[in-house]
Amino acid sequence: MENPFESGHIKNYVLLYVSVVVIMVLFFIASTLFNDVEKVDKKVFNTEVNESLHVETQKEVISKPKFKLLNKSY
């Protein structure tokens, strides 16, 4: 295997590296220029707790058990 520094092939490697970097920079510039970002409105959520709904759900949980126990234990 030849040493690329002595045989002159180092120019090809540098040219390849520079061309890849230039292509990456061009894609970055193109993506920032042509990508229109729409302004997104801030969403506001209702943070007030409705007490009547909260009391009704507590009553339902107490009155209706989720599981039914067996009469016999095995």
Secondary structure by P-SEA (a helix, b strand, c coil): ccccccccaaaaaaaaaaaaaaaaaaaaaaaaaaccccccccccccccccaaaaaaaaaaaaacccbbbbcccc
